[in-house]
Amino acid sequence: MPVPLSRIFRPAQAARVLGISRATLYRWEASGRLAPRVILGPNTSGWREEDLAAFIAAAPRGGQKTA
């Protein structure tokens, strides 16, 4: 059974989608707040579209406080 393909967002694209800087993107990854990136080659990595979508869906909405 074939594995469904997923779009991969490079760091600059992922940061733009989330509205943060690339430095924050890497900090969030290191702290476990954001899913780890996929390594595509020796100098190429990115985040799966579904990982970013899940992160956005789980984020608190405006005016809501986190526990």
C-alpha positions in Angstrom: 0.0 0.0 0.0 1.6 3.3 -1.0 2.3 5.9 1.6 0.4 9.2 1.0 2.8 12.0 0.1 3.0 15.1 2.3 4.1 18.6 1.5 7.4 19.6 3.2 7.8 23.2 4.3 11.4 24.4 4.4 12.3 26.4 7.5 11.6 29.9 6.0 8.2 28.7 4.7 7.3 27.0 8.0 8.2 30.1 10.0 6.1 32.2 7.6 3.1 29.9 8.0 3.4 30.1 11.8 4.1 33.8 11.9 7.4 33.4 13.7 11.1 33.8 13.0 13.3 30.9 11.9 15.2 31.2 15.2 11.9 30.8 17.2 11.1 27.8 14.9 14.3 26.1 15.9 13.9 27.0 19.6 10.4 25.5 19.6 11.7 22.3 17.9 14.5 22.0 20.4 12.1 22.5 23.4 9.6 19.9 22.0 6.9 22.4 21.4 7.0 21.8 17.7 7.4 18.4 15.9 10.9 17.6 14.8 11.8 18.4 11.2 12.3 15.8 8.5 15.9 15.5 7.3 15.8 15.3 3.5 19.6 15.4 2.8 22.9 16.7 4.2 21.8 20.3 4.0 18.1 20.1 3.5 15.3 19.7 6.1 11.7 20.8 6.6 8.5 20.2 8.5 5.6 18.0 7.3 2.4 20.0 6.4 0.3 17.8 8.7 2.7 18.5 11.7 2.3 22.3 11.1 -1.5 22.0 10.7 -1.8 19.9 13.9 0.3 22.5 15.8 -1.9 25.3 14.5 -5.1 23.4 15.4 -3.8 22.8 18.9 -2.8 26.4 19.5 -5.0 28.4 21.9 -7.4 30.8 20.2 -7.3 34.5 20.8 -8.3 35.5 24.3 -7.9 32.0 25.7 -5.5 31.4 28.5 -3.3 28.3 28.6 -3.1 26.1 31.7 
